[in-house]
Amino acid sequence: MIGKIVRWLARITAAVMIAFFLLFFIGEGGFCVLKLTVREVFLMLSMLTIIYGLAEGWNNEKNGGLLTIVGLIAFYVLNKVFNGSWPGGPWFAFMAFPAVLYLISWRLNK
């Protein structure tokens, strides 16, 4: 019973995060891939890894949770390398919440 609750909580929070990304992306008007800098390409790839991990968690909680966490770590490290500082505020760390829930659900339902 707890496993199902955690699974659905992870799915709902992941859907909210994905919707947030889509709204942000649409609100910015998209981008031209050919005009991206090297920094922007790497940061975009890490964000796409996060989004893919959040979506993958619906089918495979273990892989989705791990992909999301790897994408977040890559985003933080790349931001430090390119900008010389860690991302400000807790907002990006909140994206780890569904990933942790996916991994907990995977362990509970194993």
C-alpha positions, -999 to +999 in steps of 0.1 A: +000+000+000+028+025+010+047+015-022+017+025-044+013+058-026+050+066-030+049+056-067+019+079-074+034+107-054+066+104-074+046+103-107+026+134-098+055+154-087+075+144-118+046+155-140+045+188-123+082+193-128+080+183-165+050+207-169+071+235-153+100+229-177+076+229-207+059+261-196+093+278-190+105+266-224+074+278-242+074+311-223+109+317-235+099+312-271+121+282-278+157+285-291+177+280-322+200+250-317+226+264-341+231+295-320+238+278-287+272+282-271+291+252-259+281+261-223+244+262-233+246+229-251+260+211-221+236+227-197+207+219-221+218+183-223+219+180-185+184+194-183+171+171-210+186+142-190+166+154-160+134+156-180+139+122-196+146+107-162+115+122-147+094+108-176+112+074-176+104+070-140+068+063-150+079+030-167+111+022-148+114+038-114+150+028-108+163+040-142+142+072-140+154+081-105+190+074-114+189+094-147+173+123-129+200+124-102+228+120-128+213+149-148+211+171-117+247+163-106+258+171-142+239+204-142+254+215-109+289+205-119+286+221-153+272+253-138+302+254-114+326+248-142+311+274-167+300+300-142+323+296-113+295+292-088+268+267-079+232+274-090+215+298-065+185+289-044+169+255-037+149+254-069+170+230-089+175+207-058+137+203-057+139+183-089+156+156-069+124+150-049+106+129-075+138+111-083+142+101-046+106+091-045+111+069-076+140+051-060+121+046-027+091+033-047+114+009-066+128-005-034+094-008-018+078-026-048+108-048-056 
